[in-house]
Amino acid sequence: MESNWRGLLIFALLVTILMPNGVSAWTGEIHGRVVCDVCADSSIGPEDHVLTGAEVAVLCITKSGEVLNYQAFTNSNGVYAVAETMPESERWDACLARPISSFHSHCTHLGDGSTGVKFSYNHPSGYSHTIRPFVYRPPTVPTYCM
């Protein structure tokens, strides 16, 4: 029994010594969707669909001035996300999210206003920032849309 207490005491002492003092962690998340505007009418309708596997880049500058570059791909729901846990003093300050490519031969042209989004990141730890959807369009609009 005494050896269990001794082991626990040594473990607690090591944790106390090795734990950085005064450093609090911060966690942030950025997410959004990528969709195909099939009729190129700038509105989401029943003919439109999400794009799986679309690539999005997110560039963030931290409070300490470090530049972080993230790469994300959409899941089966067309959603991408990047998340990071870091010291509070080095948290994201401003970010830029932009679409890179859709990988879908039928929907490859970026829609108007989908070149990228700049924003300040001022959320407390544990909160996320949602980006408006990035929109791709087909090279030619299907005849059923006209």
C-alpha positions in Angstrom: 0.0 0.0 0.0 2.8 2.3 0.9 4.5 1.7 -2.5 1.2 2.7 -4.3 1.2 6.0 -2.4 4.9 6.6 -3.1 4.3 6.0 -6.9 1.3 8.3 -6.9 3.3 11.0 -5.1 6.3 10.7 -7.5 3.9 10.9 -10.5 2.2 14.0 -9.0 5.5 15.6 -8.4 6.7 14.9 -12.0 3.5 16.4 -13.4 3.8 19.5 -11.3 7.5 20.0 -12.3 7.0 19.3 -16.1 3.7 21.2 -16.5 4.3 24.6 -18.0 3.2 27.3 -15.6 0.7 30.0 -16.7 0.2 28.5 -20.2 -3.5 28.0 -21.1 -4.6 26.1 -24.1 -6.8 27.5 -26.8 -8.7 25.5 -29.4 -10.3 26.9 -32.6 -12.1 25.4 -35.6 -12.9 26.7 -39.1 -15.4 24.8 -41.3 -17.6 25.3 -44.4 -19.1 23.5 -47.4 -18.3 23.2 -51.0 -21.2 22.7 -53.4 -21.9 22.4 -57.2 -24.4 24.9 -58.5 -25.5 22.8 -61.4 -27.7 25.4 -63.1 -25.2 28.2 -62.4 -28.1 30.3 -61.1 -26.4 31.4 -57.8 -29.1 29.7 -55.7 -29.0 26.3 -54.1 -31.8 24.2 -55.5 -32.8 20.5 -55.7 -30.5 20.0 -58.7 -27.4 21.1 -56.8 -25.2 18.9 -54.7 -22.3 18.9 -52.3 -18.8 18.1 -53.6 -17.0 15.3 -51.9 -13.2 15.5 -51.9 -13.0 19.2 -52.8 -9.8 20.8 -51.6 -9.7 24.0 -49.5 -6.7 25.9 -48.1 -6.9 27.8 -44.9 -4.1 30.3 -44.0 -4.0 31.8 -40.6 -1.8 34.4 -38.8 -1.4 33.9 -35.1 -1.3 36.6 -32.4 2.5 36.0 -32.2 2.9 36.6 -36.0 3.4 33.0 -37.1 1.8 31.9 -40.4 0.0 28.6 -40.4 -1.2 26.9 -43.6 -3.8 24.1 -43.5 -5.1 21.8 -46.2 -8.6 20.2 -45.9 -10.8 18.0 -48.1 -14.6 17.8 -48.0 -16.3 14.7 -46.6 -19.3 13.0 -48.1 -21.5 15.9 -46.8 -19.3 18.4 -48.6 -18.0 19.8 -45.3 -14.3 20.6 -44.6 -12.9 21.5 -41.3 -9.5 22.5 -39.8 -8.9 22.7 -36.0 -5.9 23.4 -33.9 -5.1 23.5 -30.2 -2.3 25.9 -29.2 -1.2 28.2 -26.4 -3.7 31.1 -25.9 -0.9 33.6 -26.6 -0.4 32.1 -30.1 -4.0 31.7 -31.1 -5.3 32.6 -34.6 -5.7 36.3 -35.2 -6.8 36.5 -38.9 -7.4 33.8 -41.5 -8.0 33.3 -45.3 -10.0 30.3 -46.6 -10.0 29.6 -50.3 -11.0 26.8 -52.6 -8.2 25.0 -54.4 -10.0 22.4 -56.6 -13.1 20.4 -56.9 -11.8 17.2 -58.5 -15.2 16.7 -60.2 -15.0 16.9 -64.0 -18.7 18.0 -64.2 -18.3 20.9 -61.8 -14.9 22.7 -62.1 -15.5 26.4 -62.6 -15.5 28.6 -59.5 -18.7 30.6 -59.0 -18.6 34.4 -58.5 -17.5 35.4 -55.1 -15.9 32.0 -54.3 -12.3 33.0 -54.6 -11.7 33.2 -50.9 -12.8 34.7 -47.6 -10.7 36.8 -45.2 -11.8 37.1 -41.6 -10.7 37.9 -38.1 -10.8 35.0 -35.7 -11.9 36.4 -32.3 -13.8 33.4 -30.9 -13.0 32.1 -27.5 -11.6 28.6 -27.1 -13.8 25.8 -28.1 -15.9 27.8 -30.6 -15.8 27.5 -34.4 -16.1 29.9 -37.4 -18.3 28.9 -40.3 -17.4 30.0 -43.8 -20.1 30.6 -46.4 -20.2 27.8 -49.0 -17.7 27.8 -51.9 -19.5 27.3 -55.1 -18.3 25.5 -58.3 -20.3 25.4 -61.6 -20.2 23.1 -64.6 -18.4 24.2 -67.7 -21.7 24.2 -69.6 -25.2 24.5 -68.0 -27.4 21.5 -68.6 -30.4 22.1 -71.0 -32.9 21.2 -68.2 -31.8 24.4 -66.4 -32.7 26.8 -69.2 
